[in-house]
Amino acid sequence: MLKNNSKYILFLLILAMISCAKRGTITGGLKDTLAPVLKMSFPKNFSTNFKGTDIKLTFDEYIRLKNINKQLIISPPMKHEPIITPTNTSKYLNIKITDTLQPNTTYSFNFGQSITDNNEGNILNQFKYVLSTGPYIDSLSIGGTVKDAYNKDVESFVSVMLYDTNDTFKDSVVYNQNPRYITNTLDSLKTFKLENLKAGKYLLVAMKDYNSNNKFNPKKDKIGFKKQFITIPNDTLFELKIFRETPPFKAFKPIRVSTNRLILPYEGRGNDAKITLKNNLEMLPTIITKFPKKDSLQVWFKPIKTDSLSLAVVNDKYKENFRFKIKEGKKDTLNIVPLQKGTLNFREQFTLESATPLTHFDNSKIKITNKDSVSVAFTTKYDDFNQRLYFDFKKEPLENYTFTIMPDALTDFFDQSNDTLIYKLSTKNLADYANIAVNLKNVKHFPVIVELLNPKGDVVASEYSEGNTKVEFNLLEPSVFTLRAIYDDNKNKEWDSGNYLEKRQAEEVVYSSKEIDIHANWDMMDEVFDLSLPYMPEPKKKTDKKKKPKSKGF
């Protein structure tokens, strides 16, 4: 018996030693994929007759806040933002009201995507805390979509607002007052929903509010609006198209950048500005050109001995006079550069850009020859405003061209002439290009501008139709294109933005509902552009992730 007990004890000792020697890893269970849950709140969510200043929210796990300043939307907005603590990891949030709340008003705190759990970052999406200072919770709502009036896609974080249209209402409320209700499209949504609303009549506005102050800054912000007031309750799905207004023309103090050139910054449209430069009462000869890629004009004038000059700017009803000192500085020199190098596409004109405005052209000193040294007939055209010289000639496929510009062929405003300039370019085979014919369908009215855009959004080709439902784009380089149509209401052959105070919407823009992928040596004759079909952006691809039950730990 003793012998048997000894064997049994020995067996248990060996088993214990094996268990202690066995190596392994301690697992924490399945991955946590569940968002935090509101466990309790004081006062309770959707409470009425709220009179206090403190709110406490308690969650079932540790949370942290992310981008709370951008994500939290309080509707109606408060003049003084509440204080939210703690800012570090915690199981609760304290909201300290620092503003005087309006009576009989439903307030909602939409935290967007700012609340996540501490470990895995699972988002408590669109968590909302609601209370009322009156005896009931307002429960009406409206919804809709936000689009950009010109661009294919709308930016993120667009505010959608409602303003009371009471006896004291003025259109200027968007500039200087907070809205009655507000929501936000956040970062991934182009739709909106305004909830917990009171019945009434409102102005509905969308705003890309770059200053995040709930006030419209027309020089920076984009705005969209419904021209007519809306009434609530309302089951309409509203569409708001935001645009940046073109401000009234205004010129700013000229900047002298060289001895005989001024830069005149402006805002608005500067193409029609009339500029006069004077030395006392004497009017001086000038040339006005566009400063590249800036809202500025260049004022060129001949050398003059004087202490100061005056500059008068007139644009419609706008008038302004400037006076500035004249000092010796650097001189602008003639510099000519080609816009094309190597290859000249069939849709292009060979173009030279001059650093100073050109005033004289001697085509007898310019020669274009092909690879067989045969002269090619050409004509030139000069764009004074953009300082560009265009060459027009018949281009042949698989050909080499040499542009020879002899001395003194080009003379600028300051009587400077060129030295010998030689440029060599070649053309491709016609089979390297593609042609497409676009049939317009369901056009509301004419005229309409039809544009072909490359993946960067640049306009590759444009056609203006005053009634023809078929437009052609020939000799295109292979690429993926998008079609855009602009209803040219004022017939000025360009897109015009809107104006809030004038209650004028931007000219309507329609994008094709699909992209066109064209290849070399293609002739597409049946491409249909249905202007009644809305553009639908490609959905973002998501990787499949299998969700597992939330681990409770040990």
C-alpha positions in Angstrom: 0.0 0.0 0.0 2.8 2.4 0.9 4.6 1.4 -2.3 1.5 2.3 -4.4 1.1 5.7 -2.6 4.8 6.5 -3.3 4.3 5.8 -7.0 1.2 8.0 -7.1 3.0 10.9 -5.4 6.0 10.6 -7.7 3.7 10.8 -10.7 2.0 14.0 -9.5 5.5 15.6 -8.9 6.6 14.8 -12.5 3.4 16.1 -13.9 3.8 19.4 -12.0 7.3 19.8 -13.2 6.3 19.3 -16.9 3.5 21.9 -16.5 5.9 24.4 -15.0 8.5 23.8 -17.7 6.0 24.2 -20.6 6.4 27.5 -22.4 3.6 29.5 -24.0 2.0 32.9 -24.5 -0.9 34.4 -22.6 -3.6 35.5 -25.0 -6.0 38.4 -24.4 -8.9 36.8 -26.1 -10.5 37.8 -29.4 -9.8 41.3 -30.8 -12.1 44.1 -29.5 -14.2 45.4 -32.4 -17.1 46.9 -30.5 -17.5 50.7 -29.9 -17.9 52.1 -26.4 -21.4 52.1 -25.0 -23.0 54.9 -23.0 -23.7 53.2 -19.6 -25.4 56.1 -17.9 -25.8 59.9 -18.1 -26.8 62.7 -15.7 -29.2 64.1 -16.6 -30.5 61.2 -18.7 -30.3 61.5 -22.5 -33.4 63.2 -23.9 -34.2 64.9 -20.6 -36.6 67.9 -20.5 -36.8 71.0 -18.3 -33.0 71.2 -18.0 -31.9 74.1 -15.7 -28.4 73.1 -14.7 -24.9 73.7 -16.1 -23.3 70.2 -15.7 -23.7 67.0 -17.7 -21.9 63.7 -17.0 -21.7 60.9 -19.5 -20.4 57.5 -18.3 -19.3 54.7 -20.6 -18.7 51.0 -20.3 -15.0 51.2 -21.0 -12.1 53.7 -21.1 -12.5 56.2 -24.0 -10.4 59.0 -25.5 -11.4 62.0 -27.6 -10.1 62.7 -31.1 -10.5 66.0 -33.0 -13.3 67.0 -30.6 -13.0 70.7 -31.7 -13.8 69.8 -35.3 -16.1 66.8 -34.7 -18.5 68.1 -32.0 -21.5 69.9 -33.4 -23.8 71.6 -30.9 -27.2 72.6 -32.3 -28.3 75.4 -31.8 -24.7 76.8 -31.6 -23.6 78.3 -28.3 -21.9 81.6 -28.1 -19.5 80.3 -25.5 -18.3 76.7 -26.1 -18.8 74.3 -23.2 -15.8 72.9 -21.3 -15.4 69.2 -21.9 -13.2 67.2 -19.4 -11.1 65.2 -18.9 -9.0 65.4 -22.0 -7.0 62.2 -21.2 -8.3 58.6 -21.0 -11.3 58.1 -18.8 -14.6 56.2 -18.5 -16.6 59.4 -18.3 -17.0 62.9 -19.8 -18.0 66.1 -18.0 -19.7 68.8 -20.0 -19.7 72.2 -18.3 -22.2 74.7 -19.9 -20.7 78.2 -19.9 -23.5 79.9 -22.0 -27.0 81.0 -21.1 -29.3 78.5 -22.7 -32.4 79.6 -24.6 -35.8 78.8 -23.0 -38.0 76.0 -24.5 -35.2 74.9 -26.8 -33.9 71.4 -27.7 -30.1 71.2 -27.7 -28.2 68.3 -29.3 -24.5 67.5 -28.9 -23.4 65.4 -31.8 -19.9 64.0 -31.1 -19.4 62.8 -34.7 -16.5 60.4 -34.7 -14.6 61.9 -31.8 -15.3 59.2 -29.2 -13.2 56.0 -29.5 -12.2 53.3 -27.1 -8.8 53.5 -25.6 -7.3 50.2 -26.8 -8.4 49.5 -30.4 -9.7 52.9 -31.4 -13.2 51.7 -32.2 -15.4 54.7 -33.0 -18.7 55.5 -31.3 -20.1 56.9 -34.5 -22.4 59.9 -34.5 -23.1 59.6 -30.7 -25.7 62.2 -29.8 -26.7 63.6 -26.4 -30.0 65.6 -26.4 -31.8 67.7 -23.8 -34.4 70.4 -23.7 -34.8 73.5 -21.6 -38.6 73.2 -22.1 -41.2 70.5 -21.3 -40.7 68.4 -24.5 -38.0 67.4 -27.1 -38.5 68.8 -30.6 -38.6 65.8 -32.9 -38.9 67.2 -36.5 -36.1 66.7 -39.0 -35.0 67.4 -42.6 -32.3 66.0 -44.8 -30.6 66.2 -48.2 -27.3 66.3 -50.0 -24.5 68.8 -50.4 -22.6 69.2 -53.7 -20.0 71.6 -55.1 -21.5 73.9 -57.8 -18.4 73.6 -60.0 -16.1 70.8 -58.8 -16.8 67.1 -59.2 -16.5 66.3 -55.5 -17.5 68.4 -52.5 -15.1 69.0 -49.7 -15.5 67.4 -46.2 -16.9 69.1 -43.1 -19.6 71.3 -44.8 -21.9 72.9 -42.3 -25.7 72.9 -43.0 -27.7 75.6 -41.1 -31.2 76.8 -40.5 -32.0 80.4 -39.6 -35.2 81.7 -38.1 -37.2 83.9 -40.5 -38.9 85.9 -37.7 -39.9 89.6 -37.8 -36.3 90.7 -37.3 -34.8 88.5 -40.0 -32.4 90.0 -42.5 -30.4 88.4 -45.2 -27.2 89.5 -43.4 -27.7 87.0 -40.6 -25.3 84.6 -42.4 -22.5 87.2 -41.9 -23.0 88.1 -38.3 -25.3 85.7 -36.4 -25.3 82.1 -35.4 -27.9 79.8 -37.0 -30.8 78.4 -35.1 -29.8 74.8 -36.0 -26.6 73.4 -37.4 -25.2 70.0 -38.5 -22.1 68.9 -40.5 -21.4 66.5 -43.3 -18.2 65.3 -41.5 -15.4 63.7 -43.4 -17.0 60.9 -45.3 -20.5 62.0 -45.9 -22.1 64.2 -48.5 -25.5 63.9 -47.0 -26.9 65.8 -44.1 -29.7 65.4 -41.5 -30.9 68.2 -39.2 -32.8 66.7 -36.3 -34.7 67.8 -33.2 -36.2 70.8 -35.0 -39.1 73.0 -34.1 -41.9 73.6 -36.6 -41.5 76.9 -38.4 -40.2 78.8 -41.5 -36.4 78.9 -42.0 -33.6 79.9 -44.3 -31.6 76.8 -45.3 -27.9 77.4 -46.0 -24.8 75.2 -46.5 -21.4 76.6 -45.8 -17.8 75.4 -46.1 -16.8 77.4 -43.1 -13.0 77.6 -43.2 -12.8 79.8 -40.1 -15.1 77.5 -38.1 -17.0 80.4 -36.6 -20.5 79.8 -38.2 -20.2 83.2 -40.0 -20.0 83.6 -43.8 -16.8 85.2 -45.1 -17.5 85.7 -48.8 -13.8 86.2 -49.6 -12.9 82.7 -48.3 -15.9 80.5 -47.5 -18.2 78.7 -49.9 -22.0 79.0 -49.6 -25.1 77.3 -50.9 -28.7 78.2 -50.2 -32.4 77.7 -51.0 -33.7 80.8 -52.6 -37.2 80.4 -51.0 -37.6 79.9 -47.3 -38.5 76.3 -46.3 -41.2 75.3 -43.8 -40.9 72.5 -41.3 -42.3 69.8 -41.1 -41.1 69.0 -44.6 -40.3 65.6 -46.2 -38.4 67.1 -49.2 -34.8 65.9 -49.7 -33.0 69.2 -50.3 -30.0 69.6 -52.5 -27.5 72.4 -51.8 -24.7 73.4 -54.1 -21.9 75.4 -52.6 -19.8 78.0 -54.4 -17.3 80.7 -53.7 -18.6 84.1 -54.7 -16.6 86.3 -57.1 -16.1 89.4 -55.1 -16.6 92.9 -56.5 -13.5 94.3 -58.2 -11.0 96.0 -55.9 -7.4 97.1 -56.6 -4.7 97.3 -54.0 -1.6 99.4 -53.7 0.8 98.9 -56.6 4.1 97.1 -56.0 7.1 98.2 -58.0 9.1 95.1 -59.0 11.5 96.7 -61.5 12.4 100.1 -62.9 9.6 100.1 -65.4 7.0 97.6 -64.1 4.4 97.6 -61.4 2.3 94.7 -60.0 -1.3 95.7 -59.3 -3.0 93.1 -57.0 -6.7 92.9 -57.2 -9.7 90.8 -56.2 -12.7 90.1 -58.4 -12.5 90.2 -62.2 -9.6 92.2 -63.5 -9.8 91.7 -67.3 -12.0 94.8 -67.8 -10.1 97.2 -65.6 -9.0 100.4 -67.2 -5.6 101.7 -66.0 -4.1 105.1 -66.6 -0.6 106.1 -65.6 0.3 109.8 -65.4 3.3 112.0 -64.7 1.4 115.0 -63.3 -1.0 115.8 -66.1 0.9 113.9 -68.8 -0.6 110.5 -69.7 2.1 107.9 -70.2 2.0 105.0 -72.7 1.5 101.6 -70.9 0.9 98.0 -71.6 -1.3 96.0 -69.2 -0.7 92.2 -69.0 -1.8 89.4 -66.7 0.6 88.3 -63.9 0.8 84.5 -64.3 -1.1 82.4 -61.8 -2.0 85.4 -59.6 -4.9 87.9 -59.2 -2.6 90.7 -60.3 -2.0 92.8 -63.3 1.4 94.0 -64.7 1.7 97.7 -65.6 4.6 98.2 -68.1 5.8 101.8 -68.8 8.8 103.4 -70.6 11.8 104.8 -68.7 11.1 108.3 -67.3 12.9 110.8 -65.1 10.5 111.8 -62.3 10.1 111.4 -58.6 6.6 109.9 -58.6 3.7 108.8 -60.8 0.0 108.4 -60.3 -2.1 105.4 -61.3 -5.9 105.5 -61.8 -7.9 102.3 -61.9 -11.5 102.2 -63.2 -13.7 99.1 -63.4 -17.4 99.7 -63.9 -18.4 101.7 -60.9 -15.1 101.2 -59.1 -12.6 104.0 -59.1 -9.3 104.4 -57.2 -6.2 106.5 -57.5 -2.7 105.5 -56.3 0.5 107.5 -56.1 4.0 105.9 -55.7 7.6 106.9 -55.8 9.9 106.1 -58.7 13.4 104.7 -57.9 16.1 103.1 -60.0 15.9 99.3 -59.8 16.6 96.2 -61.8 15.6 96.2 -65.5 13.4 93.6 -67.1 15.1 91.8 -70.0 13.7 90.1 -73.0 13.5 86.3 -72.4 11.5 84.0 -74.6 10.7 80.3 -73.7 8.7 77.7 -75.6 5.7 76.1 -73.9 6.2 72.8 -75.8 9.4 70.8 -75.9 10.2 67.6 -77.9 6.7 66.7 -79.0 4.0 68.9 -80.6 0.6 67.4 -80.4 -1.9 67.9 -83.1 -4.3 69.8 -80.9 -1.6 72.3 -79.8 -0.2 75.4 -81.4 3.5 75.9 -81.0 3.7 78.7 -78.4 6.4 81.1 -77.2 6.0 83.0 -74.0 7.9 86.3 -73.4 9.0 87.7 -70.1 8.4 91.3 -71.5 5.5 92.3 -73.7 6.3 92.1 -77.4 5.3 94.9 -79.7 6.8 94.2 -83.1 7.0 91.0 -85.2 8.9 90.4 -88.4 7.7 87.1 -89.9 10.2 87.4 -92.7 12.9 86.6 -90.2 11.1 83.5 -88.9 11.2 80.2 -90.7 9.7 76.7 -90.1 11.2 73.8 -92.0 10.4 70.1 -92.0 12.8 67.1 -91.9 13.5 67.6 -95.7 14.4 71.2 -95.1 11.3 72.3 -97.0 9.8 75.6 -95.7 6.3 75.3 -94.1 3.8 78.2 -94.4 2.6 79.6 -91.1 0.8 82.5 -89.5 1.3 84.0 -86.1 -1.0 85.5 -83.5 0.0 87.4 -80.4 -2.0 87.4 -77.1 -1.1 90.8 -75.6 -2.7 90.1 -72.2 -0.9 86.8 -71.6 2.3 87.6 -73.5 2.1 84.6 -75.8 3.0 84.2 -79.5 1.1 81.4 -81.3 2.3 79.7 -84.5 -0.4 78.2 -86.7 0.6 75.8 -89.6 -0.5 72.5 -91.1 1.1 69.7 -89.1 1.9 66.3 -90.7 2.2 63.0 -88.9 5.7 61.6 -88.1 7.3 64.9 -89.1 10.2 66.9 -87.6 10.0 70.7 -87.5 12.7 73.2 -86.9 11.6 76.8 -85.9 14.4 79.3 -86.6 13.9 82.8 -85.3 16.5 85.2 -86.6 17.9 88.2 -84.7 15.5 91.2 -84.5 12.4 89.1 -85.5 10.8 89.9 -82.2 11.0 93.3 -80.4 9.6 94.1 -77.0 8.1 97.2 -75.4 11.6 98.4 -74.4 13.0 98.0 -77.9 14.9 94.9 -77.0 15.3 92.3 -79.7 16.0 88.6 -79.7 19.2 86.8 -80.7 18.9 83.7 -82.9 16.5 81.2 -81.4 16.1 77.6 -82.7 13.5 75.0 -81.5 13.1 71.5 -82.7 9.8 69.5 -82.3 8.3 66.4 -83.8 4.8 65.0 -84.3 3.5 61.5 -83.7 1.6 59.1 -85.9 -2.1 59.7 -86.2 -2.6 56.2 -84.9 -1.2 57.3 -81.6 -4.3 59.4 -81.0 -8.1 58.8 -80.6 -11.3 60.5 -81.7 -14.6 60.6 -79.9 -18.0 62.0 -80.8 -20.3 62.8 -77.9 -24.1 62.8 -78.2 -25.7 65.1 -75.7 -28.9 63.8 -74.2 -31.6 65.6 -72.2 -30.1 69.0 -72.5 -32.3 71.5 -70.6 -31.3 74.5 -72.7 -28.6 76.0 -74.9 -25.9 77.3 -75.1 -23.9 74.7 -73.3 -20.1 74.3 -72.8 -18.9 70.7 -73.2 -15.5 70.0 -71.7 -13.2 67.0 -71.6 -11.2 66.7 -68.4 -8.1 64.6 -67.7 -7.6 62.7 -64.4 -6.1 65.9 -62.8 -9.2 67.9 -63.6 -7.5 70.0 -66.3 -9.6 70.9 -69.4 -8.0 69.1 -72.4 -10.6 70.1 -74.9 -13.7 72.3 -75.0 -16.6 72.8 -77.4 -19.4 75.4 -77.3 -22.8 74.3 -78.5 -25.6 76.7 -79.3 -28.0 73.9 -80.3 -26.1 71.0 -81.7 -26.5 67.8 -79.7 -23.4 66.2 -81.2 -19.8 67.5 -80.4 -16.5 66.0 -81.5 -13.1 65.8 -79.8 -10.4 64.7 -82.2 -6.7 63.8 -82.0 -6.7 63.1 -78.3 -3.9 61.6 -76.4 -5.0 58.3 -74.8 -6.2 58.7 -71.3 -9.1 58.4 -69.0 -11.5 61.4 -69.4 -14.5 62.9 -67.7 -17.1 65.0 -69.5 -18.4 68.2 -68.0 -21.3 70.4 -69.2 -21.9 74.0 -68.2 -25.2 75.7 -68.9 -24.0 79.1 -70.0 -27.0 81.2 -68.9 -25.4 84.6 -69.6 -23.7 83.4 -72.9 -20.3 84.7 -72.0 -18.6 81.3 -72.7 -17.4 80.7 -69.2 -18.7 79.4 -65.9 -20.1 82.1 -63.5 -20.4 81.7 -59.8 -23.4 82.8 -57.8 -24.1 85.5 -55.2 -25.9 85.1 -51.9 -27.3 88.6 -51.5 -28.4 88.7 -55.1 -30.1 85.3 -54.5 -28.4 84.1 -57.7 -27.3 80.5 -58.0 -24.1 79.5 -59.8 -24.5 78.3 -63.4 -25.3 74.7 -63.4 -22.6 72.2 -64.0 -23.1 68.5 -64.9 -20.5 65.8 -64.8 -20.8 62.5 -66.8 -21.9 59.6 -64.7 -19.0 57.5 -65.9 -15.4 58.0 -67.1 -14.3 57.4 -70.7 -11.2 55.3 -71.1 -9.8 55.9 -74.7 -6.9 54.1 -76.3 -4.7 54.9 -79.3 -6.2 54.5 -82.8 -9.8 54.5 -81.4 -12.8 56.1 -83.0 -15.7 56.3 -80.5 -18.7 57.6 -82.3 -21.5 56.7 -79.9 -20.5 58.1 -76.5 -23.7 59.3 -74.8 -23.6 62.1 -72.3 -26.9 62.1 -70.5 -27.2 65.4 -68.7 -30.1 64.2 -66.6 -28.0 61.5 -64.9 -26.3 62.5 -61.6 -22.6 62.0 -61.2 -21.9 59.3 -58.7 -18.4 59.2 -57.2 -16.6 55.9 -57.1 -17.0 54.3 -53.7 -13.9 53.8 -51.7 -12.7 50.3 -51.6 -12.6 48.7 -48.2 -10.7 45.7 -47.1 -12.8 42.9 -45.6 -12.3 42.5 -41.9 -14.1 39.8 -40.0 -15.6 41.2 -36.8 -15.1 39.1 -33.7 -17.1 39.3 -30.4 -15.9 41.8 -27.9 -13.5 40.3 -25.4 -14.4 40.7 -21.7 -10.9 39.8 -20.6 -10.2 37.6 -17.5 
